[in-house]
Every structure is written in C-alpha cells, then in structure tokens.
C-alpha cells in the first residue's frame, strides 16, 4: 500500500562516504508493509542509553544505527553498540548525525538571512560547516576503525532531531537503533 506522508518529505543526497538528507517541502511516496508481524521488540536502558531491536529480516547482514552528536553520550552510545551488537565482520554501524538547517549566515554586520547574502558567502559558510561536521564524525569513525567495525555515516539536515531520526526508521527499515541521552 502506498501512502504519501503528511509531514514534509526528506530529500536524499548520497555520496560515497557521507549521506546527506535535507528536509524539503514536497511529497514523496514510500511503501508501508501491512501485515508483517513484529516478532519481538526489546527495549533496554543501560547507562542513559536505549535501543530498540526488532527481529532482523536479513540474517547475512546486520546493520546497527547509532545517533551521534557533540555530547559525550554519543561516544558512550557508540562504545556500548560496539560491545553489545557487533557480530563479526557482517555488522555495519551507520552513524546518524542530525544538524540544524542553516537559515542565517554570519557576517561582519551580524547574522543575516541566507537570502540577503551572496551565493559565494553562503557556499563559503556551508563549506566551513561541512568541515566541522566531518571533523566531528571523524572521531566516531576512528573508534569504529580501531574496533575493526565497518562504518558509514549519514547526515540529516533538520531542526527537529528526534522527528528526523524517527522518520528514518521506516524509510531505511531500521531494526536496531541506539541513542545516547544528554542530561
């Protein structure tokens, strides 16, 4: 059954190592599988982490999604994931990082709306922000590499972090999601 979402759709932009997803007005269709039973849902709360494990459909490949950000709890979530979910070389960890939409560009006059600065200023600022995100994600990639875990990154541009992550669950068929918390 095909159902158009009622909320703003996401636009996917893929590159070889980083996936960027931006919220965008418009309509996108996605498939919802009715009648597929969820054989088990396991919820755990350990050291301010929680994860959901819905029975995986593909036994050959094991994907674990970890929401990461700037806080220490993200490193704790990734470390916990590596120690609890990694089943040899068949497991891939997907790092999901949600970053805010850019509405304003810093300038000598203060922060100005994107529409009121030149395209070169917008691109320069966005390139600077991409560099900061790459630097942030590199420490998580290094942790995975040190543990010999396959890793991929996914960037989502949204002002609503929780909603953006929840929207990814049916789109990517996420069966294992680990999220750290900040207090």
C-alpha positions as CSV (number, residue, x, y, z in Angstrom):
1,X,0.0,0.0,0.0
2,X,1.4,3.4,-1.0
3,X,0.7,6.3,1.3
4,X,2.0,9.9,0.9
5,X,3.4,11.3,4.1
6,X,1.5,14.2,5.7
7,X,4.7,15.9,7.0
8,X,7.4,17.5,4.9
9,X,9.3,14.8,2.9
10,X,13.1,14.3,3.1
11,X,15.4,14.7,0.1
12,X,18.2,12.2,-0.1
13,X,21.6,13.1,-1.4
14,X,24.1,10.3,-1.4
15,X,27.9,10.4,-1.8
16,X,30.4,7.6,-1.4
17,X,31.0,8.0,2.3
18,X,28.5,10.6,3.6
19,X,24.8,10.6,3.1
20,X,23.1,13.9,3.5
21,X,19.3,14.2,4.0
22,X,17.6,17.5,3.9
23,X,14.1,18.3,4.9
24,X,12.2,19.7,2.0
25,X,8.6,20.6,1.2
26,X,7.0,18.3,-1.3
27,X,5.6,14.9,-1.5
28,X,7.4,11.6,-1.6
29,X,5.9,8.2,-1.5
30,X,7.1,5.3,0.5
31,X,6.0,1.8,1.0
32,X,4.4,0.5,4.2
33,X,4.2,-3.2,4.6
34,X,0.9,-4.1,6.2
35,X,0.5,-7.4,8.0
36,X,4.2,-8.1,8.7
37,X,4.3,-9.2,12.3
38,X,6.9,-7.7,14.6
39,X,8.1,-10.9,16.3
40,X,10.0,-9.2,19.1
41,X,10.6,-5.7,20.4
42,X,13.3,-5.5,23.1
43,X,13.9,-2.3,25.0
44,X,16.9,-1.8,27.2
45,X,18.0,1.1,29.2
46,X,21.6,1.0,30.3
47,X,23.7,4.0,31.4
48,X,21.4,6.5,29.8
49,X,21.2,4.6,26.5
50,X,18.3,2.9,25.0
51,X,18.0,0.7,22.0
52,X,15.2,-1.0,20.1
53,X,15.8,-4.4,18.5
54,X,13.1,-5.6,16.1
55,X,13.8,-9.0,14.6
56,X,16.1,-8.5,11.6
57,X,14.8,-9.8,8.3
58,X,18.2,-10.4,6.6
59,X,20.5,-12.7,8.6
60,X,23.5,-12.2,6.3
61,X,23.8,-8.5,7.0
62,X,23.5,-6.9,10.4
63,X,23.0,-3.1,10.5
64,X,23.1,-1.0,13.6
65,X,22.2,2.7,13.5
66,X,23.7,5.0,16.1
67,X,22.6,8.6,16.5
68,X,25.6,10.8,17.3
69,X,26.2,14.4,18.1
70,X,28.5,16.6,20.1
71,X,27.9,15.2,23.5
72,X,29.8,12.6,25.5
73,X,26.7,10.4,25.5
74,X,27.2,9.9,21.7
75,X,30.6,8.4,22.3
76,X,29.1,6.2,25.1
77,X,26.3,5.1,22.8
78,X,28.8,4.1,20.1
79,X,31.1,2.3,22.6
80,X,28.0,0.4,24.0
81,X,26.9,-0.5,20.5
82,X,30.3,-1.9,19.6
83,X,30.4,-4.0,22.8
84,X,26.8,-5.3,22.5
85,X,25.8,-5.5,18.9
86,X,28.9,-6.3,16.8
87,X,28.7,-9.8,15.4
88,X,31.9,-10.2,13.4
89,X,32.5,-8.6,10.0
90,X,28.9,-8.8,8.9
91,X,27.8,-5.9,11.1
92,X,27.8,-2.4,9.7
93,X,27.4,0.6,12.0
94,X,25.6,3.6,10.5
95,X,26.3,6.9,12.3
96,X,23.4,9.2,12.0
97,X,24.1,12.9,12.7
98,X,21.3,15.4,12.6
99,X,22.4,19.0,12.2
100,X,20.3,22.2,12.1
101,X,19.1,23.8,8.9
102,X,21.1,26.9,8.0
103,X,18.8,29.9,7.9
104,X,21.3,32.7,8.8
105,X,24.9,33.4,7.7
106,X,27.4,35.1,10.0
107,X,28.7,38.4,8.6
108,X,30.5,41.4,10.0
109,X,27.1,43.0,10.4
110,X,25.8,40.1,12.4
111,X,23.8,37.1,11.3
112,X,21.9,37.7,8.1
113,X,19.2,35.6,6.4
114,X,20.6,33.4,3.6
115,X,18.6,35.2,1.0
116,X,20.3,38.5,1.8
117,X,23.9,37.4,1.3
118,X,25.8,36.5,-1.8
119,X,25.9,32.9,-3.1
120,X,29.6,32.8,-2.5
121,X,29.2,33.8,1.2
122,X,26.5,31.1,1.6
123,X,28.7,28.5,0.0
124,X,31.8,29.5,2.0
125,X,29.9,29.2,5.3
126,X,28.3,25.9,4.3
127,X,31.7,24.5,3.3
128,X,33.0,25.6,6.8
129,X,30.1,23.9,8.5
130,X,30.6,20.7,6.4
131,X,34.3,20.7,7.5
132,X,33.2,20.9,11.2
133,X,30.8,18.0,10.7
134,X,33.5,15.9,9.0
135,X,35.8,16.7,11.9
136,X,33.1,15.7,14.5
137,X,32.3,12.5,12.7
138,X,35.9,11.5,12.2
139,X,36.3,10.7,16.0
140,X,33.4,8.2,15.7
141,X,34.8,6.7,12.5
142,X,38.2,6.3,14.3
143,X,36.5,4.5,17.2
144,X,34.9,2.1,14.7
145,X,38.1,1.6,12.7
146,X,40.0,0.9,15.9
147,X,37.5,-1.8,16.7
148,X,37.6,-3.2,13.1
149,X,33.9,-2.3,12.6
150,X,32.5,-1.4,9.2
151,X,31.1,2.1,9.4
152,X,29.1,4.5,7.2
153,X,27.8,8.0,8.0
154,X,24.5,9.6,7.3
155,X,23.9,13.4,7.7
156,X,20.4,14.7,8.1
157,X,19.6,18.4,8.0
158,X,16.7,19.2,10.2
159,X,15.7,21.5,13.0
160,X,13.8,18.6,14.7
161,X,16.4,16.0,15.7
162,X,14.0,13.4,17.2
163,X,11.5,13.6,14.4
164,X,14.2,13.3,11.8
165,X,15.5,10.2,13.4
166,X,12.1,8.7,13.8
167,X,11.3,9.4,10.1
168,X,14.3,7.4,9.0
169,X,13.1,4.2,10.8
170,X,10.5,3.1,8.1
171,X,12.4,4.7,5.2
172,X,15.7,2.8,5.9
173,X,14.0,-0.2,7.6
174,X,16.0,0.4,10.8
175,X,15.8,-2.6,13.1
176,X,18.5,-1.6,15.6
177,X,18.8,2.0,16.8
178,X,21.0,3.2,19.6
179,X,20.5,6.7,21.0
180,X,22.5,8.4,23.8
181,X,20.9,11.0,26.0
182,X,22.1,14.3,27.4
183,X,21.1,15.5,30.8
